[in-house]
């Protein structure tokens, strides 16, 4: 059953709702380059990053469609009980407020919206102002599959906080799915906890709020692989990912050697307007506010640390805000540029003593989203499984690039509510379980 925003109910099975998603996935696959082109144009993704974004959106649609069919009636998971017929159903919650970010304008928007829809909820989408066109194109794709009126609704406002607060506060809102900054996520969490007149439920909050992710490299690691992973983690999409490896914590014996390799690789990265072609690796940062924030952190780094590369805003005659890939060396683990989320192309290289100190530095931030460890020492890898406090941990690979159904994605602490997008339990957050027993 789906309840539209108008209050009208539409009787649907989980299979019917799954078909909406599968048809949308097929349509997006046919139009893949169109969606990717919009992201290149609207948010400055490189062609490679945009293509991966669209591919992830398609994966979300297909994965959640099949998950819902299996989840809808989970009676087979119950232990038989003499004299009773048992049933366990997962039902929709009601109206979902979906507030996606601009950085994964297609994938995260599609993932949160499709999860809410396939679970049987009505959805009100409020996109980020910087990615409203891509979000609308995703909604348009769903509407073209024949969704009933009032089931999926699109709201755009500038500033977006005005509509967002109304959506979160409204007593008919049953759940909020949000991806974005820590400060906005904390405000949503607080506002959602308040009980309003005529509200008969506690609102559920599904929040993903960022990270300050670390790539650790010990003295046993393959240094070429580590350097490649550090650069890809730090500078993919201009570092504008919650999973970006903006800290590299490096064992002191290899620090100088690895720092040289990282700088040499980063020096080769091309920066420019991404609509110029696939040869451009780094495009612009999202808007002037981002420039001010990033350059403020770079200024702080220049005052207190060793600038190894970059550090400048690039003046061009093109439409965009370009910042050089920037690397600071000899950064203490407690420095602001090693503790606070910058969300830009800024990497802090942090030297450390023994492996315990490396882990302590890695765990010292307010966040706990992703982390990576490059090591050939099996005992350290096993120790990190238990002691590295992140929701997504990668060994001997970069800290970005989670794959739907392969790496369920979500973090600890102030990275959010650890809702594992693209994982087998994600749809449970958009549903409520009903247990039924009938005496025979």
C-alpha positions in Angstrom: 0.0 0.0 0.0 1.2 3.5 -0.8 -0.3 6.6 0.9 -0.2 9.7 -1.3 0.6 13.1 0.1 -3.1 14.0 -0.4 -4.1 11.2 2.0 -5.4 8.9 -0.7 -4.3 5.3 -0.5 -3.2 3.2 -3.4 -3.2 -0.6 -3.0 0.0 -2.0 -4.3 2.1 -5.1 -3.7 5.8 -5.1 -3.1 6.2 -6.7 -6.6 4.3 -3.8 -8.2 6.4 -1.2 -6.4 9.6 -3.1 -7.3 8.6 -3.0 -11.0 8.4 0.8 -10.8 12.0 0.8 -9.8 13.1 -1.8 -12.3 11.5 0.1 -15.1 13.2 3.3 -13.9 16.5 1.5 -13.8 16.1 0.3 -17.4 15.1 3.9 -18.5 18.1 5.4 -16.7 20.4 2.8 -18.3 19.2 3.8 -21.7 19.7 7.5 -20.9 22.9 7.1 -18.8 25.0 9.6 -20.6 22.2 12.2 -20.4 22.1 12.0 -16.6 25.9 12.0 -16.4 26.0 15.1 -18.7 23.7 17.0 -16.4 26.1 16.3 -13.4 29.1 17.5 -15.5 27.2 20.6 -16.3 25.4 21.3 -13.0 27.9 20.3 -10.3 31.2 20.1 -12.2 31.8 16.3 -12.0 34.4 14.9 -14.3 33.0 12.5 -16.9 34.4 9.5 -15.0 32.9 10.6 -11.7 29.6 11.4 -13.3 29.4 8.0 -15.0 30.1 6.2 -11.7 27.4 8.3 -10.1 24.8 7.3 -12.6 25.8 3.7 -12.5 25.4 3.7 -8.7 21.9 5.2 -9.1 21.0 2.3 -11.4 22.4 -0.2 -8.9 20.3 1.3 -6.1 17.1 1.0 -8.1 17.8 -2.7 -9.0 19.1 -3.6 -5.5 16.2 -2.1 -3.5 13.6 -3.5 -5.9 14.8 -7.0 -5.3 15.3 -6.4 -1.6 11.7 -5.3 -1.1 10.3 -8.4 -2.7 12.2 -10.6 -0.3 11.5 -8.4 2.7 7.7 -7.7 2.3 6.6 -11.0 3.9 9.2 -12.4 6.2 7.1 -15.0 7.8 9.4 -17.8 6.8 12.0 -16.4 9.2 9.8 -17.0 12.2 10.1 -20.1 14.3 7.0 -22.3 14.0 4.7 -22.3 17.0 2.2 -25.1 17.7 -1.5 -24.0 17.3 -0.8 -20.7 15.6 -0.4 -19.4 12.1 2.2 -16.7 12.1 3.0 -13.8 9.8 5.6 -11.0 9.8 5.0 -8.1 7.4 7.0 -5.0 6.8 4.7 -2.1 6.2 5.3 1.5 5.0 5.5 4.3 7.6 3.8 7.2 5.8 5.2 10.4 4.3 9.0 10.6 3.9 10.9 13.8 3.6 13.9 13.2 1.4 16.6 15.8 1.5 19.5 14.7 -0.8 22.9 16.4 -1.3 24.5 18.0 -4.3 27.7 16.0 -4.4 26.1 12.6 -5.5 23.3 14.4 -7.2 21.9 11.3 -9.0 23.0 8.3 -6.9 22.1 9.5 -3.4 18.9 11.2 -4.6 17.9 8.1 -6.4 18.9 5.8 -3.5 16.9 7.6 -0.8 13.9 8.3 -2.9 13.6 4.7 -4.3 14.1 3.2 -0.9 11.2 5.2 0.4 9.0 4.5 -2.6 9.5 0.8 -2.9 8.8 0.5 0.8 5.3 2.0 0.1 5.8 5.5 1.5 4.8 8.8 -0.1 7.8 11.1 -0.7 8.4 14.8 -0.7 11.9 15.6 -2.2 13.7 18.8 -1.4 16.9 18.9 -3.4 20.0 20.8 -2.7 19.8 24.2 -4.5 23.1 23.5 -6.4 21.7 20.2 -7.9 18.0 20.9 -8.4 18.0 20.0 -12.1 19.5 16.5 -11.7 17.1 15.8 -8.8 14.1 16.9 -10.9 15.3 14.7 -13.8 15.3 11.7 -11.4 11.7 12.5 -10.2 10.7 13.0 -13.8 12.1 9.5 -14.5 9.9 8.0 -11.8 6.8 9.9 -12.9 7.3 8.5 -16.4 6.9 5.0 -15.0 3.3 5.8 -14.0 3.5 6.5 -10.3 0.1 7.4 -8.9 -0.5 11.2 -8.3 0.7 12.5 -5.0 3.1 9.7 -4.3 6.3 11.5 -5.4 6.4 15.3 -4.9 9.2 17.7 -5.7 9.8 21.0 -3.8 12.5 23.5 -4.6 13.3 26.6 -2.6 16.2 29.0 -2.2 17.4 29.0 0.5 16.6 25.3 0.9 16.5 25.5 4.6 13.1 27.2 4.6 11.3 24.3 2.9 13.5 21.7 4.7 12.4 23.0 8.2 8.8 22.9 7.2 9.1 19.4 5.9 10.9 18.2 9.0 8.5 19.9 11.5 5.2 18.9 9.8 3.2 16.6 11.9 2.3 14.4 8.9 6.0 13.7 8.2 6.8 10.2 9.4 10.5 9.9 8.5 13.3 12.1 7.3 16.1 10.8 5.0 18.9 13.3 4.8 22.5 13.4 3.5 24.6 16.5 4.0 26.6 18.5 6.6 26.9 17.7 10.2 25.4 20.9 11.4 22.2 20.5 9.3 21.9 16.9 10.3 22.1 17.7 13.9 19.4 20.4 13.5 17.2 17.9 11.7 17.8 15.3 14.5 16.8 17.9 17.1 13.7 19.2 15.3 12.5 15.7 14.4 12.5 14.7 18.1 9.8 17.3 18.9 6.2 16.0 19.1 3.8 18.4 17.4 0.0 18.7 17.9 -1.9 15.9 16.1 1.3 13.9 15.6 0.9 10.3 16.7 4.4 8.9 16.2 8.0 9.4 16.8 9.6 10.6 13.5 12.4 8.4 12.2 15.6 10.1 11.2 18.0 8.5 8.6 21.0 10.8 8.6 24.4 10.7 6.8 26.4 13.7 8.0 29.9 13.5 6.6 33.4 12.4 7.6 37.0 13.3 8.2 38.4 10.1 6.8 41.9 8.7 7.1 44.2 6.6 5.0 46.8 4.8 7.2 50.1 3.6 5.7 52.5 1.5 7.7 56.1 0.6 6.9 55.2 -2.8 5.4 52.9 -1.3 2.8 53.2 -1.3 -1.0 54.1 2.4 -1.2 53.1 2.9 -4.9 49.7 1.4 -4.3 49.4 3.6 -1.1 50.3 6.8 -2.9 47.8 6.1 -5.7 45.1 5.3 -3.2 45.8 8.5 -1.1 45.6 10.7 -4.2 42.5 9.1 -5.5 40.8 9.3 -2.1 41.8 12.9 -1.5 41.2 14.5 -4.9 38.4 12.6 -6.6 35.6 15.1 -7.4 37.7 17.8 -5.8 37.6 16.1 -2.4 33.8 16.8 -2.2 32.9 13.4 -0.9 32.0 12.5 2.6 34.2 9.4 2.1 37.2 11.5 0.9 40.5 10.5 2.5 41.5 14.0 3.5 44.1 12.7 6.1 47.0 10.4 5.3 48.5 9.0 8.6 51.9 7.7 7.7 54.5 5.7 9.8 57.5 7.9 10.4 60.1 5.6 8.8 58.4 5.9 5.4 56.9 9.4 5.8 59.4 11.4 3.7 59.5 8.8 0.9 55.7 8.4 0.7 55.1 12.2 0.9 57.3 12.7 -2.2 55.4 10.0 -4.1 52.0 11.5 -3.1 53.0 15.0 -4.2 54.5 13.7 -7.4 51.2 12.0 -8.3 49.0 14.9 -7.3 51.2 17.3 -9.4 50.0 15.3 -12.5 46.3 15.9 -11.9 44.6 18.1 -14.5 42.3 20.9 -13.3 39.8 22.6 -15.5 36.2 22.8 -16.8 35.0 19.2 -17.0 32.7 19.8 -19.9 36.0 20.1 -21.9 36.3 16.3 -22.0 37.2 13.2 -20.1 40.9 14.1 -19.9 40.1 16.6 -17.0 40.4 14.9 -13.6 39.5 17.8 -11.3 36.7 20.3 -12.0 35.5 23.3 -10.0 34.3 23.3 -6.4 30.6 23.8 -6.1 30.0 27.5 -5.3 31.6 30.6 -3.8 30.7 29.6 -0.3 32.8 26.5 -0.7 35.6 28.6 -2.1 35.6 30.8 1.0 35.5 27.8 3.4 38.2 25.8 1.6 40.5 28.8 1.1 40.0 29.6 4.8 41.4 26.2 5.8 44.2 26.6 3.3 45.1 29.9 4.9 45.1 28.2 8.3 47.4 25.5 6.9 49.8 28.1 5.4 50.1 29.7 8.8 50.8 26.5 10.8 52.0 23.8 8.5 54.3 23.0 5.6 52.7 23.6 2.2 53.9 20.8 -0.1 51.7 21.5 -3.1 49.1 23.9 -4.5 47.2 26.2 -2.1 45.9 28.6 -4.7 42.5 29.6 -6.2 42.9 29.4 -10.0 41.7 32.5 -11.9 40.1 31.5 -15.2 37.7 32.9 -17.7 35.5 29.8 -17.5 32.4 29.4 -15.5 33.6 27.7 -12.3 35.6 27.9 -9.1 38.9 26.1 -9.4 41.3 25.3 -6.5 44.6 23.5 -6.9 45.0 20.1 -5.3 46.6 21.1 -2.0 48.8 19.1 0.3 50.2 20.1 3.7 53.0 18.1 5.4 54.1 17.5 9.0 50.5 18.1 10.2 49.8 17.2 13.9 46.9 14.8 14.3 45.0 17.3 16.4 45.3 20.3 14.0 42.1 21.8 12.7 42.9 20.7 9.1 43.3 17.2 10.4 40.2 17.2 12.5 37.5 19.2 10.6 35.7 18.3 7.4 36.9 20.7 4.7 35.0 19.2 1.7 37.6 20.3 -0.8 40.9 19.3 -2.5 43.0 19.6 0.7 45.1 16.7 2.1 46.9 16.7 5.4 49.9 14.3 5.7 50.2 13.3 9.4 53.4 11.5 10.6 52.9 9.0 13.4 55.1 6.7 15.5 53.9 3.2 16.2 50.7 1.5 14.9 48.8 2.2 18.0 49.4 5.9 17.6 48.3 5.7 14.0 45.0 4.2 15.1 44.6 6.7 17.9 45.0 9.6 15.5 42.6 8.0 13.1 39.9 7.6 15.8 40.4 11.1 17.3 37.9 13.0 15.2 34.1 13.4 15.8 33.4 11.3 12.7 33.6 7.7 11.8 32.6 7.2 8.2 35.3 5.6 6.1 38.9 4.6 6.6 41.7 2.8 4.8 44.8 0.9 5.9 47.7 -0.1 3.6 49.7 -2.8 5.3 51.1 -6.3 4.6 51.1 -7.1 8.3 48.3 -9.6 9.0 48.2 -8.9 12.7 47.7 -5.2 12.1 45.0 -5.8 9.6 43.2 -8.0 12.1 43.7 -5.4 14.9 42.3 -2.7 12.7 39.1 -4.7 12.1 38.3 -4.3 15.7 39.9 -1.0 16.6 39.5 1.3 13.6 36.2 3.0 14.4 34.5 3.6 11.1 31.5 2.3 9.3 33.3 1.4 6.1 36.8 0.1 6.5 39.0 -0.8 3.5 42.3 -2.7 3.5 44.9 -2.0 0.8 42.6 0.1 -1.3 41.3 3.7 -1.4 38.7 5.1 1.1 36.1 6.0 -1.6 34.1 4.0 -4.1 31.6 1.9 -2.1 29.5 -0.4 -4.4 25.8 -1.0 -3.9 25.2 -4.5 -2.4 28.9 -5.0 -1.9 30.0 -2.3 0.6 26.9 -1.2 2.6 27.6 2.4 3.3 27.2 4.5 6.5 29.2 5.7 9.4 29.6 5.9 13.2 29.6 8.8 15.7 28.8 12.2 14.1 29.0 10.7 10.6 25.3 9.9 11.1 22.9 7.1 12.2 25.0 4.4 10.5 22.1 3.6 8.1 23.7 1.2 5.7 22.7 2.5 2.2 23.0 -0.3 -0.4 22.9 -2.9 2.3 20.4 -5.7 3.2 18.9 -3.9 6.2 18.5 -0.4 4.7 14.8 -0.8 3.7 14.0 -1.8 7.3 14.5 1.9 8.2 11.7 2.9 5.8 9.2 0.3 7.2 7.5 -0.9 10.3 7.1 -4.6 11.2 3.7 -6.1 12.0 3.6 -9.5 13.6 0.3 -11.4 13.3 -0.7 -14.6 15.0 -3.9 -16.5 14.4 -5.0 -19.4 16.6 -5.8 -22.5 14.6 
